[in-house]
Amino acid sequence: MAGIFSRLMLIFRSKADKALDRVEDPRQTLDYSYQRQLELLQKVRRGVADVATSRKRVELQAQQMQSEMQKLTLSAQRALEAGREDLAREALTRKSGLQAQLGDLQTQHATLQGEEEKLVRASTRLQAKVDAFRTRKETIKATYSAAEAQTRINEAFTGISEEMGDVGLAIQRAEDKTMQLQARASAVDELLASGALEDATGTYKDDITRELDNLASDAAVENELAAMKSQLAVGGAAAPTPELSSSPAQAAPRATEAQAGQESVPAQPAPQSTEDE
């Protein structure tokens, strides 16, 4: 069980590392690290300010004790001048106690001053480190952005990016649909031409119907042409003009009947001249 659990943990960690690696943006990580360093520098500076405040407070207390000791010294002198040796002794005793406290304050002041100097040096070094990190951070971010842009451009040119892949698939689908519609249109035309399908509007004619119509039109043209030739052969006699409403097929028989009538009339003998008589 321990071996299986270890393998599961290893698989989970590897999967998690890959997922985090895909999601992680180095620029954001660098910005976050820089922000944390600034926060640390701010804490160090607050520490320096706190130590300096404590040192200043100790200095003020020491000054107050020194002032109090001077007052006690003057009080002892006045008590002696007034013949009160006991009061002078009490004042000097208090002065001795303040002197011991002043020694302790001076020791604390020296310690605080040393700590303050250490924190100031640490703050200076940390400030220099933060400045150097900021410069390096901006350089890395600019290099990463340039490399990312170049990679996207190259992927767009080669067509391996996700966006260009989607565009390629859309174009392929459009071409497939276009070919399918063209094939369907050609198939329907073939079926209409062969008569397998009927045109619902009645305007479509198959090949046989069109051929028959063409033959009828050609026959009408030939008949009309033959009638014109007959009229010219007779001597240019005016033939009855077919009505505009009549079709060429009706005009051809009428022209033929007129020609036949002219041929059936017997020719009249020419009149003799007066000279012969």
Summary of the structure (lengths in Angstrom):
residues: 277
radius of gyration: 61.7
end to end distance: 156.4
largest distance: 214.3
contacts: 626
relative contact order: 0.05
helix: 83%
strand: 0%
